[in-house]
Amino acid sequence: MNKHGKAIASNAAVVAGATLISRILGFVRDVIVAFALGAGLFADAFFVAFRIPNLLRRLFGEGSLTMAFIPVYSRIREEEGEEAAQAMARSAMIWLGVILTGITVLVELLASPLTMAIAPGFTKNPEQFRVTVDLVRICFPYAIFICSVALCMGILNSRNHFLAPALAPTVLNVALIGSALTGYFLGWNVAYAMAWGVLLGGVGQWLLQQPFLRRTGFTWRGAWSWRNKGVARMGLLMLPTVFGAAVYQINILLSTLLASFLPVGSVSYLYYADRLVQFPLGVFGIAVSTAALPSLAKLAARREMEEFDSALSASLGLTLFIALPSAAGLIALASPVIALLFERGAFSPEAVSATASALVAYSAGLPFIALSRPLVAAFYALEDTRTPVKIAAVCLVANVGLGVWLMQPMAHVGLALAVSFSSLLNFVLLFVLLSRKRGGRVMSFASCIKSLVLSAGVGVGAWFTASLHPWWLLLIPGWVVLYIAGGSLLRMEEARLFTAALGSRLRRRREGKA
């Protein structure tokens, strides 16, 4: 068993477990916020205000900063030693703090025109506009802390610690739940209470990382420089990744814009279907790429390229081993899953059918979206951030073009299919260009065929039982066990990696309790 693949699988299990907790807490948060804040003037004001620092997080903190930082930090640590790497990290944090503080001061001063640009319709209601401006001023400093958390994540992941960064979103969820309930039961304005909860959540996420940083031997006290070459290199690598994040946000915006031309309900069908696809993608797909990047970056820094290829192959195989049956299950059980989760109140059987059709179309692209993430991580580990961004721009054009073409005969399902087709194109381009860059195959096709055959079997079995309520739900753990057992019988490396990672986590929990 490849040692790097085993390490990636074990770390991915940590990230996946923490992400699962965060997603469950996120659902609880949505329920409680709906109860305490409801829908109306203050709710709209809060969601708009929270969206502004979240946009900065998505552009600079989430992914972009971490992916640019880890390869540079890992290379400096390998070539120049621990002190030089820590000095680079401190310098990066100083620069980050100065830049974000400057942006925050500007936002505090220009909150009114910024709110007018983001939500111009609010100007029709002076009270709503005033409240939104107030909430923007309270919420925005959150960006300083959450982007700093992204840098802490890069340091910890490079030092082979994944738990604290993966648990960080749970702190925000707890802070929002607590502030919403506190505001509601104490009779305060819930929107203002939650705005302060956002800021408290940002501080809490940053503080959570600090004891774990100290435990790994990192300290913020020590040498740093305004002219650190590593920070300059990180900045150059970040520019394309920020553009890539912007392309992704534009993609979402344009898809919503196209859906707005379709019959009423189309945007909602796509939203609910996408939420379900994002669950396995967020829990497992992101987990593998998050765990893979530090290992790939270290191997690239050491110029151990055979080991690099082996680790990447293991990451791709493990991703496909998880993503294919997830897609098959969602396709087979689309209608009963949607009905179970949403068919109540105003959500009619017709809405269930329309959303299920969108879910099937989205699920077809799930494996390609998941596989693209380790490939992008491999490019970043090689300090090539431009190629994935160029490909993302091409796929943006393809998605919009296909969406316009397919929405005519297929309505909202055509838009979902366009996303899946563009995801396939993204994967193919990334795979081909990386294979050329590495001069060989970066993925085992034998494992791909085995995963495909096993997933098809699971999908067919689940489809035949989909109408047997409630058996279809009770049989899901059985399909999971059968799939893993089938992989083990076929002697798939991915099945061994998956079971070894789960076994490792269970042993650690038992040892912790003991």
C-alpha positions as CSV (number, residue, x, y, z in Angstrom):
1,M,0.0,0.0,0.0
2,N,1.4,3.4,-1.0
3,K,2.4,5.3,2.2
4,H,1.5,8.7,0.7
5,G,-1.9,7.4,-0.4
6,K,-2.5,5.9,3.0
7,A,-1.7,9.2,4.7
8,I,-3.9,11.2,2.3
9,A,-6.8,8.7,2.9
10,S,-6.3,9.0,6.7
11,N,-6.2,12.8,6.6
12,A,-9.2,12.9,4.3
13,A,-11.2,10.9,6.8
14,V,-10.4,13.6,9.4
15,V,-11.5,16.4,7.1
16,A,-14.6,14.5,6.0
17,G,-15.7,13.7,9.6
18,A,-15.3,17.4,10.7
19,T,-17.0,18.6,7.5
20,L,-19.9,16.3,8.1
21,I,-20.4,17.7,11.6
22,S,-20.2,21.2,10.2
23,R,-22.8,20.4,7.5
24,I,-25.2,18.9,10.1
25,L,-24.7,22.0,12.3
26,G,-25.3,24.2,9.3
27,F,-28.7,22.5,8.7
28,V,-29.6,23.1,12.4
29,R,-28.4,26.7,12.0
30,D,-30.7,27.2,9.1
31,V,-33.7,25.8,11.0
32,I,-33.0,28.0,14.1
33,V,-32.3,31.1,12.0
34,A,-35.6,30.6,10.2
35,F,-37.4,30.3,13.6
36,A,-35.7,33.3,15.2
37,L,-35.2,35.7,12.3
38,G,-37.9,34.6,9.9
39,A,-38.2,36.3,6.6
40,G,-38.7,40.0,6.2
41,L,-36.9,43.4,6.3
42,F,-34.4,42.4,9.0
43,A,-33.7,39.0,7.5
44,D,-33.0,40.4,4.1
45,A,-30.8,43.1,5.6
46,F,-28.7,40.5,7.5
47,F,-28.3,38.1,4.6
48,V,-27.1,40.9,2.3
49,A,-24.7,42.2,5.0
50,F,-23.3,38.8,5.7
51,R,-22.8,38.2,1.9
52,I,-20.3,41.0,1.6
53,P,-17.5,39.6,3.9
54,N,-18.4,36.1,2.7
55,L,-17.6,37.2,-0.9
56,L,-14.1,38.4,0.3
57,R,-13.7,35.0,2.0
58,R,-14.5,33.1,-1.1
59,L,-12.2,35.3,-3.3
60,F,-9.2,35.5,-1.0
61,G,-9.5,33.2,2.0
62,E,-11.2,30.0,1.0
63,G,-8.9,28.0,-1.3
64,S,-7.1,30.9,-3.0
65,L,-4.8,31.9,-0.1
66,T,-4.3,28.3,1.2
67,M,-3.5,26.8,-2.2
68,A,-1.0,29.6,-2.9
69,F,0.6,29.4,0.5
70,I,1.1,25.7,1.0
71,P,3.4,25.0,-2.0
72,V,5.7,28.0,-1.2
73,Y,5.7,27.3,2.6
74,S,6.5,23.6,1.9
75,R,9.3,24.4,-0.5
76,I,10.9,26.9,1.9
77,R,10.7,24.4,4.7
78,E,12.4,21.7,2.7
79,E,15.1,23.9,1.1
80,E,15.8,26.6,3.8
81,G,14.6,25.0,7.0
82,E,12.0,25.5,9.7
83,E,13.0,29.0,10.8
84,A,12.9,30.4,7.3
85,A,9.4,28.8,6.7
86,Q,8.1,30.2,10.0
87,A,9.5,33.7,9.1
88,M,7.7,33.5,5.7
89,A,4.4,32.5,7.5
90,R,4.7,35.4,10.0
91,S,5.5,37.8,7.2
92,A,2.4,36.6,5.2
93,M,0.2,37.1,8.3
94,I,1.5,40.7,8.8
95,W,0.8,41.5,5.1
96,L,-2.6,39.9,5.3
97,G,-3.5,41.8,8.4
98,V,-2.4,45.2,7.0
99,I,-4.3,44.6,3.7
100,L,-7.5,43.3,5.3
101,T,-7.5,46.1,7.9
102,G,-7.1,48.7,5.2
103,I,-10.0,47.1,3.2
104,T,-12.1,47.0,6.4
105,V,-11.5,50.7,7.2
106,L,-12.6,51.6,3.6
107,V,-15.8,49.4,4.0
108,E,-16.6,51.0,7.4
109,L,-16.3,54.5,5.8
110,L,-18.1,53.5,2.5
111,A,-20.7,51.1,3.9
112,S,-23.6,53.2,2.5
113,P,-22.5,53.3,-1.2
114,L,-21.3,49.7,-1.0
115,T,-24.7,48.6,0.2
116,M,-26.3,50.7,-2.5
117,A,-24.2,48.8,-5.1
118,I,-24.9,45.3,-3.7
119,A,-28.6,45.9,-2.9
120,P,-29.9,49.0,-4.9
121,G,-33.5,48.0,-4.4
122,F,-33.2,48.6,-0.6
123,T,-33.0,52.3,-1.2
124,K,-36.7,52.3,-1.7
125,N,-37.1,51.5,2.0
126,P,-35.0,53.9,4.1
127,E,-35.3,51.8,7.2
128,Q,-34.2,48.6,5.5
129,F,-31.3,50.4,3.8
130,R,-30.1,52.0,7.1
131,V,-30.3,48.6,8.9
132,T,-28.3,46.9,6.2
133,V,-25.6,49.6,6.4
134,D,-25.4,49.1,10.2
135,L,-25.1,45.3,9.8
136,V,-22.4,45.6,7.1
137,R,-20.3,47.7,9.5
138,I,-20.7,45.1,12.2
139,C,-20.2,42.0,10.1
140,F,-17.3,43.1,7.8
141,P,-14.4,42.8,10.2
142,Y,-15.2,39.0,10.2
143,A,-13.2,39.0,6.9
144,I,-10.0,39.8,8.8
145,F,-10.4,36.8,11.0
146,I,-11.7,34.3,8.4
147,C,-8.9,35.0,5.9
148,S,-6.4,34.7,8.8
149,V,-7.9,31.3,9.6
150,A,-7.2,30.3,5.9
151,L,-3.5,31.1,6.5
152,C,-3.5,29.1,9.8
153,M,-5.1,26.3,7.8
154,G,-2.2,26.4,5.3
155,I,0.4,26.2,8.1
156,L,-1.4,23.4,10.0
157,N,-2.1,21.3,6.9
158,S,1.6,21.7,5.8
159,R,2.5,20.4,9.2
160,N,0.2,17.4,8.8
161,H,-2.6,18.6,11.0
162,F,-6.1,18.8,9.5
163,L,-8.7,18.6,12.4
164,A,-8.7,22.2,13.7
165,P,-9.1,23.9,10.3
166,A,-11.8,21.4,9.3
167,L,-13.7,22.1,12.5
168,A,-13.5,25.9,12.2
169,P,-16.9,26.3,10.3
170,T,-18.6,24.6,13.3
171,V,-17.5,27.5,15.5
172,L,-19.3,30.0,13.2
173,N,-22.4,27.8,13.1
174,V,-22.5,27.6,16.9
175,A,-22.0,31.3,17.2
176,L,-24.9,32.1,14.8
177,I,-27.1,29.6,16.6
178,G,-26.3,31.0,20.0
179,S,-26.7,34.6,18.9
180,A,-30.0,34.0,17.1
181,L,-31.5,32.2,20.2
182,T,-30.0,34.8,22.6
183,G,-31.5,37.7,20.6
184,Y,-34.9,36.0,20.3
185,F,-35.4,35.0,23.9
186,L,-33.9,38.2,25.4
187,G,-36.1,40.3,23.1
188,W,-33.2,41.9,21.2
189,N,-33.2,42.6,17.5
190,V,-32.2,39.2,16.1
191,A,-30.5,40.6,13.0
192,Y,-28.2,42.8,15.0
193,A,-27.5,39.9,17.5
194,M,-26.6,37.6,14.6
195,A,-24.3,40.3,13.1
196,W,-22.3,40.4,16.3
197,G,-22.5,36.5,16.3
198,V,-20.8,36.6,12.9
199,L,-17.9,38.6,14.3
200,L,-17.7,36.4,17.4
201,G,-17.6,33.4,15.2
202,G,-14.7,34.8,13.2
203,V,-12.7,35.5,16.4
204,G,-13.6,32.0,17.7
205,Q,-12.4,30.3,14.5
206,W,-9.1,32.1,14.7
207,L,-8.6,31.3,18.4
208,L,-9.4,27.6,17.8
209,Q,-6.3,27.3,15.5
210,Q,-3.8,28.8,18.0
211,P,-3.2,25.9,20.5
212,F,-2.9,23.5,17.6
213,L,-0.3,25.7,15.9
214,R,1.7,25.8,19.2
215,R,1.4,22.1,19.5
216,T,3.0,21.6,16.1
217,G,5.9,23.8,17.1
218,F,4.8,27.0,15.3
219,T,5.0,30.4,17.0
220,W,4.0,33.9,15.9
221,R,7.0,35.3,17.8
222,G,10.1,35.6,15.8
223,A,11.7,37.0,12.7
224,W,9.6,38.4,9.8
225,S,10.1,40.8,6.9
226,W,8.1,43.2,4.7
227,R,10.3,42.0,1.8
228,N,10.1,38.3,2.3
229,K,10.6,36.6,-1.0
230,G,8.3,33.7,-0.1
231,V,5.4,36.1,0.5
232,A,6.1,37.8,-2.9
233,R,6.0,34.4,-4.6
234,M,2.8,33.5,-2.8
235,G,1.2,36.8,-3.9
236,L,2.1,36.0,-7.5
237,L,0.6,32.6,-7.2
238,M,-2.6,34.0,-5.6
239,L,-3.5,36.3,-8.4
240,P,-4.7,33.6,-10.8
241,T,-6.4,31.7,-8.0
242,V,-8.4,34.8,-7.0
243,F,-9.4,35.2,-10.7
244,G,-10.4,31.6,-10.7
245,A,-12.6,32.1,-7.6
246,A,-14.2,35.1,-9.4
247,V,-14.9,33.0,-12.5
248,Y,-16.7,30.5,-10.2
249,Q,-18.8,33.2,-8.7
250,I,-19.6,34.6,-12.1
251,N,-20.6,31.1,-13.2
252,I,-23.1,30.8,-10.4
253,L,-24.5,34.3,-11.2
254,L,-24.9,33.6,-14.9
255,S,-26.6,30.2,-14.2
256,T,-29.1,32.0,-11.9
257,L,-29.6,34.7,-14.5
258,L,-30.4,32.1,-17.2
259,A,-32.8,30.3,-14.9
260,S,-34.6,33.5,-14.2
261,F,-35.9,33.4,-17.8
262,L,-37.5,30.0,-17.2
263,P,-40.9,29.3,-15.6
264,V,-41.5,30.2,-12.0
265,G,-39.9,27.7,-9.6
266,S,-36.9,26.9,-11.9
267,V,-34.4,28.7,-9.7
268,S,-35.7,26.9,-6.6
269,Y,-35.5,23.4,-8.3
270,L,-31.9,24.0,-9.2
271,Y,-31.1,25.4,-5.8
272,Y,-32.5,22.4,-3.9
273,A,-30.9,19.9,-6.3
274,D,-27.5,21.6,-6.1
275,R,-27.7,21.5,-2.2
276,L,-28.0,17.7,-2.3
277,V,-25.1,17.3,-4.8
278,Q,-22.9,19.6,-2.7
279,F,-23.3,17.3,0.3
280,P,-21.2,14.4,-0.8
281,L,-19.0,16.7,-2.8
282,G,-18.4,18.9,0.2
283,V,-17.9,16.1,2.7
284,F,-15.7,13.8,0.6
285,G,-14.5,15.5,-2.6
286,I,-13.1,18.6,-0.8
287,A,-11.7,16.3,2.0
288,V,-9.5,14.4,-0.4
289,S,-8.1,17.5,-2.2
290,T,-7.5,19.3,1.1
291,A,-5.6,16.3,2.4
292,A,-3.7,15.8,-0.9
293,L,-2.3,19.3,-1.5
294,P,0.2,19.3,1.4
295,S,1.5,15.9,0.6
296,L,1.8,16.7,-3.1
297,A,3.5,20.1,-2.3
298,K,6.1,18.4,-0.1
299,L,6.9,15.8,-2.7
300,A,7.2,18.4,-5.4
301,A,9.5,20.5,-3.2
302,R,11.7,17.4,-2.6
303,R,11.5,16.7,-6.4
304,E,10.3,13.1,-5.6
305,M,8.2,13.1,-8.7
306,E,7.6,9.3,-8.9
307,E,6.2,9.5,-5.4
308,F,4.2,12.6,-6.5
309,D,2.6,10.7,-9.3
310,S,1.8,7.8,-7.0
311,A,0.2,10.0,-4.4
312,L,-1.8,11.8,-7.0
313,S,-3.0,8.5,-8.5
314,A,-4.1,7.3,-5.1
315,S,-6.0,10.6,-4.5
316,L,-7.8,10.4,-7.8
317,G,-8.6,6.7,-7.3
318,L,-10.0,7.3,-3.8
319,T,-12.0,10.3,-5.1
320,L,-13.6,8.2,-7.8
321,F,-14.2,5.3,-5.5
322,I,-16.3,7.6,-3.3
323,A,-17.8,9.9,-6.0
324,L,-19.1,7.3,-8.5
325,P,-21.4,5.4,-6.0
326,S,-22.6,8.7,-4.6
327,A,-23.6,9.8,-8.1
328,A,-25.2,6.4,-8.8
329,G,-27.2,6.5,-5.5
330,L,-28.4,10.1,-6.1
331,I,-29.5,9.3,-9.6
332,A,-31.3,6.1,-8.6
333,L,-33.0,7.6,-5.5
334,A,-33.5,11.2,-6.7
335,S,-37.3,11.2,-6.3
336,P,-37.7,9.5,-2.9
337,V,-34.8,11.5,-1.5
338,I,-36.4,14.8,-2.6
339,A,-39.8,13.7,-1.4
340,L,-38.4,12.7,2.0
341,L,-36.6,16.0,2.6
342,F,-38.8,18.6,1.0
343,E,-42.4,17.3,0.1
344,R,-44.4,19.2,2.7
345,G,-46.3,22.4,2.8
346,A,-45.9,24.4,-0.4
347,F,-43.5,21.9,-1.9
348,S,-45.8,19.9,-4.1
349,P,-45.4,16.6,-5.9
350,E,-44.8,18.5,-9.1
351,A,-41.9,20.4,-7.4
352,V,-40.5,17.0,-6.2
353,S,-40.6,15.7,-9.8
354,A,-39.0,18.8,-11.3
355,T,-36.3,19.0,-8.5
356,A,-35.5,15.2,-8.9
357,S,-35.0,15.7,-12.7
358,A,-32.5,18.5,-11.9
359,L,-30.8,16.3,-9.3
360,V,-30.3,13.5,-11.8
361,A,-28.7,15.9,-14.3
362,Y,-26.4,17.5,-11.7
363,S,-25.4,14.1,-10.3
364,A,-24.1,13.0,-13.7
365,G,-21.3,15.6,-13.3
366,L,-20.6,14.9,-9.6
367,P,-17.6,12.5,-10.3
368,F,-16.0,15.0,-12.7
369,I,-16.3,17.9,-10.2
370,A,-14.8,15.7,-7.5
371,L,-12.0,14.5,-9.7
372,S,-11.1,18.0,-10.8
373,R,-10.2,19.0,-7.2
374,P,-7.1,16.7,-6.7
375,L,-6.0,17.6,-10.2
376,V,-6.2,21.3,-9.4
377,A,-4.3,20.6,-6.1
378,A,-1.6,18.9,-8.2
379,F,-1.2,21.9,-10.4
380,Y,-0.9,24.2,-7.4
381,A,1.6,21.8,-5.7
382,L,3.7,22.3,-8.9
383,E,3.3,26.1,-8.4
384,D,1.3,26.3,-11.6
385,T,-1.9,28.3,-10.7
386,R,-2.5,29.7,-14.2
387,T,-3.4,26.6,-16.1
388,P,-6.4,25.6,-13.9
389,V,-7.7,29.2,-14.1
390,K,-7.4,29.3,-17.9
391,I,-9.3,26.0,-18.1
392,A,-12.0,27.4,-15.7
393,A,-12.5,30.4,-18.0
394,V,-13.0,28.1,-21.0
395,C,-15.5,25.9,-19.0
396,L,-17.4,29.1,-18.0
397,V,-18.0,29.9,-21.6
398,A,-18.9,26.3,-22.4
399,N,-21.4,26.2,-19.4
400,V,-23.1,29.4,-20.5
401,G,-23.2,28.4,-24.2
402,L,-24.6,24.9,-23.4
403,G,-27.0,26.3,-20.9
404,V,-28.5,28.7,-23.5
405,W,-28.8,25.9,-26.0
406,L,-30.2,23.2,-23.7
407,M,-32.6,25.4,-21.7
408,Q,-34.8,25.8,-24.8
409,P,-35.9,22.2,-25.1
410,M,-35.2,21.0,-21.5
411,A,-35.9,24.1,-19.3
412,H,-34.0,23.9,-15.9
413,V,-32.8,20.4,-16.5
414,G,-30.9,21.7,-19.5
415,L,-29.0,24.2,-17.2
416,A,-28.2,21.4,-14.8
417,L,-26.9,19.2,-17.7
418,A,-24.8,22.1,-19.0
419,V,-23.1,22.2,-15.6
420,S,-22.3,18.5,-15.8
421,F,-21.0,18.7,-19.4
422,S,-18.8,21.7,-18.5
423,S,-17.5,19.8,-15.4
424,L,-16.6,16.9,-17.7
425,L,-14.8,19.3,-20.0
426,N,-12.9,20.8,-17.0
427,F,-11.8,17.3,-15.9
428,V,-10.7,16.2,-19.3
429,L,-8.6,19.4,-19.9
430,L,-7.0,19.2,-16.5
431,F,-6.3,15.5,-16.8
432,V,-4.8,15.8,-20.3
433,L,-2.6,18.8,-19.6
434,L,-1.4,17.4,-16.3
435,S,-0.6,14.0,-17.9
436,R,1.4,15.9,-20.6
437,K,3.2,17.9,-17.8
438,R,4.1,14.8,-16.0
439,G,4.8,12.7,-19.1
440,G,2.6,9.8,-18.3
441,R,-0.5,8.4,-16.8
442,V,-1.6,9.9,-13.4
443,M,-4.6,7.6,-12.9
444,S,-5.2,3.8,-12.8
445,F,-7.8,3.0,-15.5
446,A,-8.2,-0.5,-14.1
447,S,-9.5,0.9,-10.9
448,C,-11.8,3.3,-12.8
449,I,-13.4,0.4,-14.6
450,K,-13.9,-1.6,-11.3
451,S,-15.4,1.5,-9.5
452,L,-17.7,2.1,-12.5
453,V,-19.0,-1.5,-12.6
454,L,-19.5,-1.7,-8.9
455,S,-21.3,1.7,-8.8
456,A,-23.5,0.7,-11.7
457,G,-24.5,-2.4,-9.7
458,V,-25.3,-0.4,-6.6
459,G,-27.2,2.2,-8.7
460,V,-29.4,-0.5,-10.5
461,G,-30.1,-2.2,-7.1
462,A,-31.1,1.1,-5.5
463,W,-33.3,2.0,-8.5
464,F,-35.3,-1.2,-8.2
465,T,-35.9,-0.6,-4.5
466,A,-36.7,3.1,-4.9
467,S,-40.5,2.6,-4.8
468,L,-40.3,0.4,-1.7
469,H,-41.0,2.9,1.1
470,P,-39.3,2.9,3.7
471,W,-37.0,0.1,2.6
472,W,-35.1,2.2,0.1
473,L,-33.9,4.3,3.0
474,L,-33.0,1.4,5.3
475,L,-31.2,-0.4,2.5
476,I,-28.7,2.5,1.9
477,P,-26.2,1.3,4.5
478,G,-26.4,-2.2,2.9
479,W,-25.5,-0.8,-0.5
480,V,-22.5,1.0,1.1
481,V,-21.3,-2.3,2.7
482,L,-21.8,-4.3,-0.5
483,Y,-19.9,-1.7,-2.6
484,I,-16.9,-1.7,-0.2
485,A,-17.0,-5.5,0.0
486,G,-17.1,-5.7,-3.8
487,G,-14.1,-3.4,-4.0
488,S,-12.2,-5.6,-1.5
489,L,-13.0,-8.8,-3.4
490,L,-11.7,-7.1,-6.6
491,R,-8.5,-6.3,-4.6
492,M,-8.9,-2.5,-5.2
493,E,-6.3,-0.4,-3.6
494,E,-8.9,2.3,-3.0
495,A,-11.1,-0.1,-0.9
496,R,-8.1,-0.9,1.3
497,L,-7.3,2.8,1.6
498,F,-10.9,3.6,2.5
499,T,-11.3,0.9,5.1
500,A,-7.8,1.6,6.6
501,A,-8.6,5.2,7.0
502,L,-11.9,4.5,8.7
503,G,-10.2,1.9,10.9
504,S,-7.5,4.4,11.9
505,R,-10.1,7.0,12.9
506,L,-12.1,4.5,15.0
507,R,-8.9,3.3,16.7
508,R,-7.9,6.9,17.6
509,R,-11.4,7.6,19.0
510,R,-11.2,4.4,21.2
511,E,-7.7,5.4,22.4
512,G,-8.9,8.9,23.1
513,K,-11.8,7.6,25.2
514,A,-9.6,5.2,27.0
